[in-house]
Amino acid sequence: TTSWLIGGPIIEREKIMIQPRLVSGNWFGEWRAVGLSWEGRKHADCLGSTPLIAAMRAYVASKLGDTVELP
């Protein structure tokens, strides 16, 4: 989603952590989001140009894995 009205509740419900991507204390204009799968899958650590993009990538990866095949 590109809407905080939709993404915000997902981030809150799934407890996705969002933070600026820092390397040696410097911000690189990217955001990092970590989503945890409560179904036993590994956590997802994703980057994006905005907090919402990073969070939605982490949400999808935590639910479906790193690779998703579309028909």
All heavy atoms as TSV, in Angstrom:
chain	resi	resn	atom	element	x	y	z
A	1	THR	N	N	0.825	-1.186	0.000
A	1	THR	CA	C	0.000	0.000	0.000
A	1	THR	C	C	0.869	1.250	0.000
A	1	THR	O	O	2.010	1.224	0.450
A	1	THR	CB	C	-0.945	0.012	1.210
A	1	THR	OG1	O	-1.784	1.153	1.115
A	1	THR	CG2	C	-0.191	0.045	2.529
A	2	THR	N	N	0.327	2.316	-0.498
A	2	THR	CA	C	1.003	3.607	-0.451
A	2	THR	C	C	0.270	4.563	0.485
A	2	THR	O	O	0.563	5.745	0.520
A	2	THR	CB	C	1.084	4.230	-1.856
A	2	THR	OG1	O	-0.242	4.357	-2.375
A	2	THR	CG2	C	1.926	3.376	-2.793
A	3	SER	N	N	-0.683	4.039	1.234
A	3	SER	CA	C	-1.510	4.854	2.124
A	3	SER	C	C	-1.227	4.522	3.589
A	3	SER	O	O	-1.308	3.360	3.997
A	3	SER	CB	C	-2.986	4.598	1.823
A	3	SER	OG	O	-3.793	5.159	2.836
A	4	TRP	N	N	-0.930	5.562	4.363
A	4	TRP	CA	C	-0.749	5.350	5.805
A	4	TRP	C	C	-2.061	4.929	6.466
A	4	TRP	O	O	-2.040	4.277	7.513
A	4	TRP	CB	C	-0.216	6.617	6.461
A	4	TRP	CG	C	1.268	6.728	6.329
A	4	TRP	CD1	C	1.963	7.459	5.416
A	4	TRP	CD2	C	2.248	6.051	7.117
A	4	TRP	NE1	N	3.319	7.282	5.594
A	4	TRP	CE2	C	3.520	6.432	6.643
A	4	TRP	CE3	C	2.182	5.162	8.192
A	4	TRP	CZ2	C	4.705	5.963	7.189
A	4	TRP	CZ3	C	3.370	4.699	8.750
A	4	TRP	CH2	C	4.604	5.089	8.250
A	5	LEU	N	N	-3.202	5.270	5.871
A	5	LEU	CA	C	-4.483	4.848	6.441
A	5	LEU	C	C	-4.622	3.332	6.437
A	5	LEU	O	O	-5.252	2.747	7.311
A	5	LEU	CB	C	-5.647	5.480	5.681
A	5	LEU	CG	C	-5.825	6.985	5.858
A	5	LEU	CD1	C	-6.927	7.501	4.940
A	5	LEU	CD2	C	-6.133	7.317	7.300
A	6	ILE	N	N	-4.026	2.683	5.448
A	6	ILE	CA	C	-4.048	1.227	5.358
A	6	ILE	C	C	-2.805	0.637	6.027
A	6	ILE	O	O	-2.884	-0.303	6.809
A	6	ILE	CB	C	-4.147	0.767	3.893
A	6	ILE	CG1	C	-5.461	1.244	3.294
A	6	ILE	CG2	C	-4.009	-0.745	3.781
A	6	ILE	CD1	C	-5.569	1.075	1.799
A	7	GLY	N	N	-1.641	1.192	5.714
A	7	GLY	CA	C	-0.384	0.648	6.223
A	7	GLY	C	C	-0.172	0.864	7.706
A	7	GLY	O	O	0.402	0.017	8.385
A	8	GLY	N	N	-0.629	2.008	8.221
A	8	GLY	CA	C	-0.434	2.314	9.641
A	8	GLY	C	C	-0.986	1.242	10.578
A	8	GLY	O	O	-0.269	0.761	11.469
A	9	PRO	N	N	-2.243	0.835	10.401
A	9	PRO	CA	C	-2.777	-0.224	11.255
A	9	PRO	C	C	-2.042	-1.563	11.094
A	9	PRO	O	O	-1.904	-2.317	12.064
A	9	PRO	CB	C	-4.238	-0.350	10.802
A	9	PRO	CG	C	-4.573	0.998	10.251
A	9	PRO	CD	C	-3.301	1.468	9.594
A	10	ILE	N	N	-1.552	-1.850	9.892
A	10	ILE	CA	C	-0.785	-3.084	9.677
A	10	ILE	C	C	0.519	-3.009	10.468
A	10	ILE	O	O	0.896	-3.966	11.159
A	10	ILE	CB	C	-0.493	-3.315	8.177
A	10	ILE	CG1	C	-1.793	-3.596	7.424
A	10	ILE	CG2	C	0.513	-4.454	7.987
A	10	ILE	CD1	C	-1.643	-3.615	5.908
A	11	ILE	N	N	1.197	-1.873	10.394
A	11	ILE	CA	C	2.454	-1.694	11.116
A	11	ILE	C	C	2.224	-1.857	12.616
A	11	ILE	O	O	2.983	-2.548	13.308
A	11	ILE	CB	C	3.060	-0.315	10.794
A	11	ILE	CG1	C	3.498	-0.261	9.326
A	11	ILE	CG2	C	4.221	0.009	11.734
A	11	ILE	CD1	C	3.809	1.133	8.819
A	12	GLU	N	N	1.167	-1.246	13.119
A	12	GLU	CA	C	0.864	-1.340	14.550
A	12	GLU	C	C	0.487	-2.760	14.950
A	12	GLU	O	O	1.010	-3.303	15.930
A	12	GLU	CB	C	-0.268	-0.377	14.897
A	12	GLU	CG	C	-0.553	-0.314	16.380
A	12	GLU	CD	C	-1.590	0.735	16.730
A	12	GLU	OE1	O	-1.963	1.547	15.865
A	12	GLU	OE2	O	-2.031	0.724	17.891
A	13	ARG	N	N	-0.410	-3.376	14.203
A	13	ARG	CA	C	-0.875	-4.730	14.531
A	13	ARG	C	C	0.252	-5.750	14.481
A	13	ARG	O	O	0.371	-6.613	15.360
A	13	ARG	CB	C	-1.989	-5.138	13.554
A	13	ARG	CG	C	-2.567	-6.518	13.842
A	13	ARG	CD	C	-3.564	-6.960	12.789
A	13	ARG	NE	N	-2.871	-7.248	11.543
A	13	ARG	CZ	C	-3.208	-6.765	10.353
A	13	ARG	NH1	N	-4.232	-5.956	10.214
A	13	ARG	NH2	N	-2.517	-7.090	9.272
A	14	GLU	N	N	1.121	-5.636	13.471
A	14	GLU	CA	C	2.201	-6.606	13.284
A	14	GLU	C	C	3.473	-6.239	14.059
A	14	GLU	O	O	4.453	-6.965	14.003
A	14	GLU	CB	C	2.526	-6.739	11.796
A	14	GLU	CG	C	1.367	-7.204	10.954
A	14	GLU	CD	C	0.916	-8.625	11.290
A	14	GLU	OE1	O	1.767	-9.475	11.614
A	14	GLU	OE2	O	-0.308	-8.879	11.221
A	15	LYS	N	N	3.433	-5.082	14.725
A	15	LYS	CA	C	4.572	-4.625	15.532
A	15	LYS	C	C	5.855	-4.529	14.706
A	15	LYS	O	O	6.905	-5.025	15.089
A	15	LYS	CB	C	4.757	-5.510	16.758
A	15	LYS	CG	C	3.559	-5.447	17.688
A	15	LYS	CD	C	3.664	-6.455	18.793
A	15	LYS	CE	C	2.467	-6.405	19.711
A	15	LYS	NZ	N	1.183	-6.584	19.097
A	16	ILE	N	N	5.749	-3.886	13.544
A	16	ILE	CA	C	6.889	-3.705	12.658
A	16	ILE	C	C	7.719	-2.527	13.166
A	16	ILE	O	O	7.187	-1.444	13.412
A	16	ILE	CB	C	6.430	-3.460	11.213
A	16	ILE	CG1	C	5.677	-4.698	10.701
A	16	ILE	CG2	C	7.604	-3.123	10.306
A	16	ILE	CD1	C	4.994	-4.518	9.367
A	17	MET	N	N	9.007	-2.766	13.330
A	17	MET	CA	C	9.917	-1.733	13.801
A	17	MET	C	C	10.460	-0.968	12.590
A	17	MET	O	O	10.904	-1.581	11.620
A	17	MET	CB	C	11.079	-2.357	14.569
A	17	MET	CG	C	12.075	-1.334	15.067
A	17	MET	SD	S	13.530	-2.069	15.828
A	17	MET	CE	C	14.340	-2.767	14.391
A	18	ILE	N	N	10.430	0.363	12.659
A	18	ILE	CA	C	10.931	1.210	11.574
A	18	ILE	C	C	11.970	2.158	12.156
A	18	ILE	O	O	11.755	2.741	13.213
A	18	ILE	CB	C	9.807	2.042	10.936
A	18	ILE	CG1	C	8.657	1.144	10.490
A	18	ILE	CG2	C	10.334	2.866	9.773
A	18	ILE	CD1	C	7.415	1.909	10.123
A	19	GLN	N	N	13.082	2.298	11.444
A	19	GLN	CA	C	14.119	3.232	11.885
A	19	GLN	C	C	14.917	3.707	10.683
A	19	GLN	O	O	14.945	3.040	9.650
A	19	GLN	CB	C	15.046	2.571	12.900
A	19	GLN	CG	C	15.818	1.386	12.337
A	19	GLN	CD	C	16.572	0.629	13.409
A	19	GLN	OE1	O	16.108	0.488	14.517
A	19	GLN	NE2	N	17.746	0.150	13.065
A	20	PRO	N	N	15.586	4.870	10.815
A	20	PRO	CA	C	16.453	5.298	9.721
A	20	PRO	C	C	17.629	4.337	9.593
A	20	PRO	O	O	18.092	3.792	10.591
A	20	PRO	CB	C	16.925	6.696	10.131
A	20	PRO	CG	C	16.473	6.905	11.517
A	20	PRO	CD	C	15.553	5.815	11.904
A	21	ARG	N	N	18.078	4.115	8.376
A	21	ARG	CA	C	19.233	3.239	8.161
A	21	ARG	C	C	20.492	4.045	8.444
A	21	ARG	O	O	20.812	5.000	7.749
A	21	ARG	CB	C	19.269	2.722	6.729
A	21	ARG	CG	C	20.461	1.828	6.485
A	21	ARG	CD	C	20.452	1.270	5.079
A	21	ARG	NE	N	21.705	0.566	4.858
A	21	ARG	CZ	C	22.563	0.861	3.897
A	21	ARG	NH1	N	22.292	1.810	3.036
A	21	ARG	NH2	N	23.672	0.197	3.772
A	22	LEU	N	N	21.181	3.644	9.495
A	22	LEU	CA	C	22.405	4.321	9.910
A	22	LEU	C	C	23.597	3.395	9.742
A	22	LEU	O	O	23.526	2.223	10.105
A	22	LEU	CB	C	22.318	4.754	11.372
A	22	LEU	CG	C	21.207	5.733	11.734
A	22	LEU	CD1	C	21.158	5.947	13.232
A	22	LEU	CD2	C	21.397	7.051	11.013
A	23	VAL	N	N	24.671	3.920	9.185
A	23	VAL	CA	C	25.928	3.194	9.087
A	23	VAL	C	C	26.989	4.121	9.671
A	23	VAL	O	O	27.200	5.228	9.159
A	23	VAL	CB	C	26.271	2.813	7.633
A	23	VAL	CG1	C	27.626	2.133	7.566
A	23	VAL	CG2	C	25.187	1.914	7.046
A	24	SER	N	N	27.612	3.687	10.751
A	24	SER	CA	C	28.598	4.510	11.459
A	24	SER	C	C	28.034	5.883	11.820
A	24	SER	O	O	28.713	6.896	11.724
A	24	SER	CB	C	29.870	4.661	10.627
A	24	SER	OG	O	30.439	3.408	10.368
A	25	GLY	N	N	26.770	5.910	12.203
A	25	GLY	CA	C	26.129	7.150	12.622
A	25	GLY	C	C	25.663	8.054	11.503
A	25	GLY	O	O	25.123	9.127	11.757
A	26	ASN	N	N	25.827	7.653	10.257
A	26	ASN	CA	C	25.414	8.467	9.111
A	26	ASN	C	C	24.141	7.902	8.495
A	26	ASN	O	O	24.026	6.696	8.286
A	26	ASN	CB	C	26.517	8.507	8.048
A	26	ASN	CG	C	27.763	9.185	8.557
A	26	ASN	OD1	O	27.699	10.234	9.175
A	26	ASN	ND2	N	28.907	8.570	8.320
A	27	TRP	N	N	23.201	8.792	8.166
A	27	TRP	CA	C	21.953	8.371	7.536
A	27	TRP	C	C	22.120	8.399	6.023
A	27	TRP	O	O	22.636	9.345	5.450
A	27	TRP	CB	C	20.812	9.292	7.951
A	27	TRP	CG	C	19.486	8.836	7.448
A	27	TRP	CD1	C	18.955	7.595	7.590
A	27	TRP	CD2	C	18.529	9.599	6.744
A	27	TRP	NE1	N	17.711	7.539	7.015
A	27	TRP	CE2	C	17.423	8.762	6.490
A	27	TRP	CE3	C	18.478	10.900	6.299
A	27	TRP	CZ2	C	16.293	9.195	5.816
A	27	TRP	CZ3	C	17.334	11.321	5.630
A	27	TRP	CH2	C	16.263	10.472	5.399
A	28	PHE	N	N	21.684	7.329	5.356
A	28	PHE	CA	C	21.859	7.192	3.916
A	28	PHE	C	C	20.582	7.440	3.119
A	28	PHE	O	O	20.494	7.062	1.969
A	28	PHE	CB	C	22.418	5.804	3.597
A	28	PHE	CG	C	23.881	5.688	3.906
A	28	PHE	CD1	C	24.300	5.294	5.163
A	28	PHE	CD2	C	24.834	6.004	2.959
A	28	PHE	CE1	C	25.652	5.205	5.464
A	28	PHE	CE2	C	26.181	5.921	3.249
A	28	PHE	CZ	C	26.590	5.523	4.506
A	29	GLY	N	N	19.599	8.074	3.723
A	29	GLY	CA	C	18.369	8.385	2.998
A	29	GLY	C	C	17.461	7.190	2.811
A	29	GLY	O	O	16.540	7.234	2.015
A	30	GLU	N	N	17.724	6.116	3.530
A	30	GLU	CA	C	16.879	4.923	3.462
A	30	GLU	C	C	16.318	4.635	4.846
A	30	GLU	O	O	16.858	5.059	5.855
A	30	GLU	CB	C	17.690	3.698	3.018
A	30	GLU	CG	C	18.051	3.677	1.565
A	30	GLU	CD	C	18.718	2.363	1.198
A	30	GLU	OE1	O	19.664	1.954	1.894
A	30	GLU	OE2	O	18.287	1.758	0.223
A	31	TRP	N	N	15.239	3.883	4.831
A	31	TRP	CA	C	14.606	3.440	6.069
A	31	TRP	C	C	14.701	1.933	6.163
A	31	TRP	O	O	14.660	1.232	5.162
A	31	TRP	CB	C	13.153	3.890	6.094
A	31	TRP	CG	C	13.047	5.364	6.204
A	31	TRP	CD1	C	13.047	6.262	5.177
A	31	TRP	CD2	C	12.976	6.125	7.396
A	31	TRP	NE1	N	12.972	7.537	5.663
A	31	TRP	CE2	C	12.925	7.484	7.026
A	31	TRP	CE3	C	12.942	5.799	8.747
A	31	TRP	CZ2	C	12.841	8.509	7.960
A	31	TRP	CZ3	C	12.855	6.821	9.674
A	31	TRP	CH2	C	12.803	8.156	9.273
A	32	ARG	N	N	14.814	1.434	7.369
A	32	ARG	CA	C	14.907	0.003	7.640
A	32	ARG	C	C	13.687	-0.396	8.452
A	32	ARG	O	O	13.299	0.295	9.389
A	32	ARG	CB	C	16.173	-0.282	8.444
A	32	ARG	CG	C	16.333	-1.705	8.857
A	32	ARG	CD	C	17.639	-1.868	9.630
A	32	ARG	NE	N	17.766	-3.233	10.074
A	32	ARG	CZ	C	17.929	-3.585	11.338
A	32	ARG	NH1	N	17.990	-2.674	12.279
A	32	ARG	NH2	N	18.036	-4.849	11.650
A	33	ALA	N	N	13.083	-1.497	8.089
A	33	ALA	CA	C	11.941	-2.023	8.836
A	33	ALA	C	C	12.170	-3.503	9.105
A	33	ALA	O	O	12.679	-4.223	8.249
A	33	ALA	CB	C	10.644	-1.830	8.060
A	34	VAL	N	N	11.792	-3.920	10.299
A	34	VAL	CA	C	11.925	-5.322	10.680
A	34	VAL	C	C	10.549	-5.827	11.067
A	34	VAL	O	O	9.888	-5.258	11.940
A	34	VAL	CB	C	12.915	-5.499	11.850
A	34	VAL	CG1	C	12.986	-6.955	12.267
A	34	VAL	CG2	C	14.290	-4.971	11.476
A	35	GLY	N	N	10.137	-6.884	10.380
A	35	GLY	CA	C	8.863	-7.523	10.682
A	35	GLY	C	C	9.113	-8.925	11.183
A	35	GLY	O	O	9.984	-9.625	10.683
A	36	LEU	N	N	8.355	-9.318	12.195
A	36	LEU	CA	C	8.491	-10.661	12.753
A	36	LEU	C	C	7.265	-11.480	12.400
A	36	LEU	O	O	6.151	-10.997	12.491
A	36	LEU	CB	C	8.628	-10.596	14.275
A	36	LEU	CG	C	9.822	-9.833	14.802
A	36	LEU	CD1	C	9.743	-9.748	16.322
A	36	LEU	CD2	C	11.115	-10.494	14.380
A	37	SER	N	N	7.501	-12.694	11.996
A	37	SER	CA	C	6.399	-13.601	11.709
A	37	SER	C	C	6.092	-14.392	12.964
A	37	SER	O	O	6.966	-15.035	13.535
A	37	SER	CB	C	6.771	-14.557	10.580
A	37	SER	OG	O	5.775	-15.536	10.449
A	38	TRP	N	N	4.875	-14.322	13.395
A	38	TRP	CA	C	4.475	-15.047	14.608
A	38	TRP	C	C	4.119	-16.498	14.288
A	38	TRP	O	O	3.843	-17.266	15.172
A	38	TRP	CB	C	3.300	-14.340	15.269
A	38	TRP	CG	C	3.648	-12.933	15.618
A	38	TRP	CD1	C	3.179	-11.798	15.016
A	38	TRP	CD2	C	4.588	-12.488	16.597
A	38	TRP	NE1	N	3.748	-10.683	15.571
A	38	TRP	CE2	C	4.615	-11.077	16.541
A	38	TRP	CE3	C	5.411	-13.142	17.506
A	38	TRP	CZ2	C	5.429	-10.321	17.378
A	38	TRP	CZ3	C	6.210	-12.372	18.335
A	38	TRP	CH2	C	6.216	-10.987	18.269
A	39	GLU	N	N	4.179	-16.875	13.013
A	39	GLU	CA	C	3.882	-18.257	12.627
A	39	GLU	C	C	5.149	-19.108	12.554
A	39	GLU	O	O	5.146	-20.169	11.961
A	39	GLU	CB	C	3.169	-18.294	11.271
A	39	GLU	CG	C	1.771	-17.745	11.285
A	39	GLU	CD	C	1.735	-16.234	11.120
A	39	GLU	OE1	O	2.625	-15.672	10.453
A	39	GLU	OE2	O	0.834	-15.600	11.675
A	40	GLY	N	N	6.248	-18.630	13.104
A	40	GLY	CA	C	7.463	-19.427	13.132
A	40	GLY	C	C	8.424	-19.173	11.993
A	40	GLY	O	O	9.487	-19.763	11.937
A	41	ARG	N	N	8.067	-18.300	11.058
A	41	ARG	CA	C	9.002	-17.968	9.985
A	41	ARG	C	C	10.042	-17.000	10.518
A	41	ARG	O	O	9.854	-16.359	11.536
A	41	ARG	CB	C	8.259	-17.337	8.809
A	41	ARG	CG	C	7.285	-18.288	8.161
A	41	ARG	CD	C	6.733	-17.668	6.877
A	41	ARG	NE	N	5.775	-18.549	6.287
A	41	ARG	CZ	C	4.469	-18.326	6.264
A	41	ARG	NH1	N	3.971	-17.248	6.788
A	41	ARG	NH2	N	3.653	-19.191	5.705
A	42	LYS	N	N	11.127	-16.851	9.775
A	42	LYS	CA	C	12.173	-15.932	10.203
A	42	LYS	C	C	11.705	-14.480	10.092
A	42	LYS	O	O	10.720	-14.181	9.425
A	42	LYS	CB	C	13.428	-16.144	9.386
A	42	LYS	CG	C	13.279	-15.781	7.923
A	42	LYS	CD	C	14.584	-15.938	7.193
A	42	LYS	CE	C	14.436	-15.391	5.787
A	42	LYS	NZ	N	15.672	-15.132	5.143
A	43	HIS	N	N	12.441	-13.609	10.724
A	43	HIS	CA	C	12.100	-12.198	10.636
A	43	HIS	C	C	12.524	-11.641	9.276
A	43	HIS	O	O	13.358	-12.219	8.602
A	43	HIS	CB	C	12.755	-11.402	11.764
A	43	HIS	CG	C	14.200	-11.111	11.549
A	43	HIS	ND1	N	15.188	-12.042	11.762
A	43	HIS	CD2	C	14.823	-9.989	11.130
A	43	HIS	CE1	C	16.361	-11.512	11.488
A	43	HIS	NE2	N	16.172	-10.267	11.103
A	44	ALA	N	N	11.919	-10.539	8.909
A	44	ALA	CA	C	12.241	-9.886	7.643
A	44	ALA	C	C	12.849	-8.526	7.943
A	44	ALA	O	O	12.303	-7.745	8.710
A	44	ALA	CB	C	10.974	-9.732	6.811
A	45	ASP	N	N	13.985	-8.267	7.348
A	45	ASP	CA	C	14.703	-7.008	7.520
A	45	ASP	C	C	14.786	-6.359	6.149
A	45	ASP	O	O	15.477	-6.858	5.266
A	45	ASP	CB	C	16.089	-7.318	8.079
A	45	ASP	CG	C	16.829	-6.099	8.556
A	45	ASP	OD1	O	16.484	-4.981	8.126
A	45	ASP	OD2	O	17.771	-6.254	9.351
A	46	CYS	N	N	14.026	-5.273	5.926
A	46	CYS	CA	C	13.905	-4.691	4.592
A	46	CYS	C	C	14.216	-3.205	4.600
A	46	CYS	O	O	14.059	-2.530	5.609
A	46	CYS	CB	C	12.485	-4.897	4.069
A	46	CYS	SG	S	12.053	-6.624	3.868
A	47	LEU	N	N	14.625	-2.698	3.434
A	47	LEU	CA	C	14.925	-1.290	3.247
A	47	LEU	C	C	13.928	-0.662	2.282
A	47	LEU	O	O	13.340	-1.349	1.448
A	47	LEU	CB	C	16.332	-1.113	2.680
A	47	LEU	CG	C	17.481	-1.616	3.533
A	47	LEU	CD1	C	18.797	-1.503	2.769
A	47	LEU	CD2	C	17.559	-0.861	4.840
A	48	GLY	N	N	13.754	0.663	2.403
A	48	GLY	CA	C	12.911	1.395	1.482
A	48	GLY	C	C	13.226	2.870	1.533
A	48	GLY	O	O	13.828	3.352	2.498
A	49	SER	N	N	12.795	3.596	0.528
A	49	SER	CA	C	13.068	5.026	0.469
A	49	SER	C	C	12.183	5.828	1.416
A	49	SER	O	O	12.482	6.983	1.713
A	49	SER	CB	C	12.911	5.540	-0.960
A	49	SER	OG	O	11.602	5.272	-1.431
A	50	THR	N	N	11.090	5.220	1.882
A	50	THR	CA	C	10.223	5.853	2.884
A	50	THR	C	C	9.953	4.831	3.986
A	50	THR	O	O	10.090	3.614	3.777
A	50	THR	CB	C	8.875	6.295	2.287
A	50	THR	OG1	O	8.103	5.131	1.957
A	50	THR	CG2	C	9.052	7.175	1.061
A	51	PRO	N	N	9.540	5.292	5.172
A	51	PRO	CA	C	9.210	4.348	6.241
A	51	PRO	C	C	8.100	3.375	5.839
A	51	PRO	O	O	8.156	2.189	6.158
A	51	PRO	CB	C	8.765	5.239	7.399
A	51	PRO	CG	C	9.368	6.570	7.128
A	51	PRO	CD	C	9.456	6.682	5.629
A	52	LEU	N	N	7.097	3.870	5.114
A	52	LEU	CA	C	5.971	3.018	4.726
A	52	LEU	C	C	6.397	1.939	3.733
A	52	LEU	O	O	5.998	0.776	3.866
A	52	LEU	CB	C	4.840	3.870	4.138
A	52	LEU	CG	C	3.550	3.137	3.794
A	52	LEU	CD1	C	2.975	2.425	5.016
A	52	LEU	CD2	C	2.541	4.097	3.210
A	53	ILE	N	N	7.229	2.301	2.761
A	53	ILE	CA	C	7.703	1.304	1.795
A	53	ILE	C	C	8.510	0.226	2.496
A	53	ILE	O	O	8.299	-0.966	2.270
A	53	ILE	CB	C	8.526	1.976	0.678
A	53	ILE	CG1	C	7.613	2.809	-0.227
A	53	ILE	CG2	C	9.295	0.940	-0.145
A	53	ILE	CD1	C	8.352	3.683	-1.215
A	54	ALA	N	N	9.413	0.621	3.368
A	54	ALA	CA	C	10.222	-0.366	4.098
A	54	ALA	C	C	9.337	-1.272	4.936
A	54	ALA	O	O	9.521	-2.497	4.957
A	54	ALA	CB	C	11.249	0.347	4.974
A	55	ALA	N	N	8.353	-0.696	5.613
A	55	ALA	CA	C	7.470	-1.488	6.482
A	55	ALA	C	C	6.622	-2.479	5.694
A	55	ALA	O	O	6.456	-3.628	6.097
A	55	ALA	CB	C	6.579	-0.563	7.297
A	56	MET	N	N	6.089	-2.046	4.556
A	56	MET	CA	C	5.252	-2.952	3.764
A	56	MET	C	C	6.084	-4.064	3.139
A	56	MET	O	O	5.632	-5.205	3.039
A	56	MET	CB	C	4.472	-2.176	2.700
A	56	MET	CG	C	3.421	-1.217	3.260
A	56	MET	SD	S	2.109	-2.016	4.251
A	56	MET	CE	C	2.738	-1.826	5.924
A	57	ARG	N	N	7.327	-3.772	2.769
A	57	ARG	CA	C	8.217	-4.830	2.283
A	57	ARG	C	C	8.487	-5.844	3.392
A	57	ARG	O	O	8.482	-7.057	3.153
A	57	ARG	CB	C	9.528	-4.223	1.785
A	57	ARG	CG	C	9.391	-3.511	0.475
A	57	ARG	CD	C	10.691	-2.865	0.049
A	57	ARG	NE	N	10.539	-2.220	-1.250
A	57	ARG	CZ	C	11.409	-1.398	-1.783
A	57	ARG	NH1	N	12.539	-1.115	-1.134
A	57	ARG	NH2	N	11.188	-0.858	-2.962
A	58	ALA	N	N	8.724	-5.348	4.601
A	58	ALA	CA	C	8.978	-6.247	5.729
A	58	ALA	C	C	7.733	-7.082	6.045
A	58	ALA	O	O	7.838	-8.268	6.369
A	58	ALA	CB	C	9.414	-5.453	6.955
A	59	TYR	N	N	6.564	-6.486	5.927
A	59	TYR	CA	C	5.327	-7.219	6.188
A	59	TYR	C	C	5.152	-8.370	5.198
A	59	TYR	O	O	4.915	-9.507	5.585
A	59	TYR	CB	C	4.134	-6.258	6.105
A	59	TYR	CG	C	2.804	-6.955	6.231
A	59	TYR	CD1	C	2.418	-7.548	7.420
A	59	TYR	CD2	C	1.936	-7.029	5.157
A	59	TYR	CE1	C	1.193	-8.189	7.537
A	59	TYR	CE2	C	0.720	-7.661	5.254
A	59	TYR	CZ	C	0.353	-8.242	6.454
A	59	TYR	OH	O	-0.847	-8.888	6.561
A	60	VAL	N	N	5.298	-8.072	3.917
A	60	VAL	CA	C	5.150	-9.107	2.894
A	60	VAL	C	C	6.201	-10.198	3.072
A	60	VAL	O	O	5.892	-11.388	3.037
A	60	VAL	CB	C	5.217	-8.498	1.476
A	60	VAL	CG1	C	5.301	-9.583	0.417
A	60	VAL	CG2	C	4.009	-7.609	1.231
A	61	ALA	N	N	7.452	-9.803	3.290
A	61	ALA	CA	C	8.525	-10.793	3.449
A	61	ALA	C	C	8.328	-11.652	4.687
A	61	ALA	O	O	8.620	-12.851	4.664
A	61	ALA	CB	C	9.878	-10.089	3.505
A	62	SER	N	N	7.797	-11.074	5.767
A	62	SER	CA	C	7.586	-11.868	6.981
A	62	SER	C	C	6.442	-12.867	6.803
A	62	SER	O	O	6.421	-13.913	7.450
A	62	SER	CB	C	7.313	-10.973	8.183
A	62	SER	OG	O	6.050	-10.359	8.100
A	63	LYS	N	N	5.511	-12.558	5.928
A	63	LYS	CA	C	4.380	-13.464	5.681
A	63	LYS	C	C	4.630	-14.469	4.565
A	63	LYS	O	O	4.220	-15.620	4.656
A	63	LYS	CB	C	3.119	-12.655	5.331
A	63	LYS	CG	C	2.651	-11.748	6.426
A	63	LYS	CD	C	2.246	-12.543	7.649
A	63	LYS	CE	C	1.753	-11.623	8.737
A	63	LYS	NZ	N	1.457	-12.317	9.974
A	64	LEU	N	N	5.331	-14.034	3.504
A	64	LEU	CA	C	5.471	-14.871	2.308
A	64	LEU	C	C	6.894	-15.316	2.021
A	64	LEU	O	O	7.108	-16.117	1.109
A	64	LEU	CB	C	4.916	-14.118	1.089
A	64	LEU	CG	C	3.453	-13.677	1.184
A	64	LEU	CD1	C	3.070	-12.856	-0.027
A	64	LEU	CD2	C	2.547	-14.872	1.354
A	65	GLY	N	N	7.869	-14.776	2.735
A	65	GLY	CA	C	9.258	-15.138	2.481
A	65	GLY	C	C	9.934	-14.119	1.575
A	65	GLY	O	O	9.347	-13.143	1.144
A	66	ASP	N	N	11.198	-14.396	1.293
A	66	ASP	CA	C	12.012	-13.459	0.521
A	66	ASP	C	C	11.652	-13.410	-0.955
A	66	ASP	O	O	11.830	-12.403	-1.624
A	66	ASP	CB	C	13.495	-13.803	0.646
A	66	ASP	CG	C	13.999	-13.584	2.059
A	66	ASP	OD1	O	13.437	-12.720	2.759
A	66	ASP	OD2	O	14.950	-14.273	2.456
A	67	THR	N	N	11.137	-14.508	-1.496
A	67	THR	CA	C	10.796	-14.588	-2.913
A	67	THR	C	C	9.320	-14.923	-3.062
A	67	THR	O	O	8.836	-15.856	-2.430
A	67	THR	CB	C	11.636	-15.666	-3.620
A	67	THR	OG1	O	13.019	-15.384	-3.402
A	67	THR	CG2	C	11.352	-15.698	-5.105
A	68	VAL	N	N	8.640	-14.156	-3.884
A	68	VAL	CA	C	7.216	-14.381	-4.131
A	68	VAL	C	C	7.025	-14.573	-5.630
A	68	VAL	O	O	7.447	-13.742	-6.420
A	68	VAL	CB	C	6.374	-13.181	-3.649
A	68	VAL	CG1	C	4.909	-13.413	-3.945
A	68	VAL	CG2	C	6.599	-12.930	-2.168
A	69	GLU	N	N	6.409	-15.684	-6.013
A	69	GLU	CA	C	6.130	-15.941	-7.426
A	69	GLU	C	C	4.704	-15.530	-7.735
A	69	GLU	O	O	3.771	-15.864	-7.022
A	69	GLU	CB	C	6.312	-17.419	-7.745
A	69	GLU	CG	C	7.761	-17.847	-7.765
A	69	GLU	CD	C	7.922	-19.260	-8.302
A	69	GLU	OE1	O	7.212	-19.627	-9.257
A	69	GLU	OE2	O	8.761	-19.974	-7.742
A	70	LEU	N	N	4.557	-14.782	-8.825
A	70	LEU	CA	C	3.236	-14.369	-9.286
A	70	LEU	C	C	2.906	-15.129	-10.562
A	70	LEU	O	O	3.772	-15.333	-11.404
A	70	LEU	CB	C	3.204	-12.866	-9.550
A	70	LEU	CG	C	3.506	-11.985	-8.335
A	70	LEU	CD1	C	3.591	-10.536	-8.773
A	70	LEU	CD2	C	2.445	-12.163	-7.276
A	71	PRO	N	N	1.641	-15.518	-10.709
A	71	PRO	CA	C	1.263	-16.248	-11.919
A	71	PRO	C	C	1.355	-15.401	-13.172
A	71	PRO	O	O	1.327	-14.242	-13.176
A	71	PRO	CB	C	-0.164	-16.687	-11.663
A	71	PRO	CG	C	-0.641	-15.923	-10.496
A	71	PRO	CD	C	0.555	-15.340	-9.809
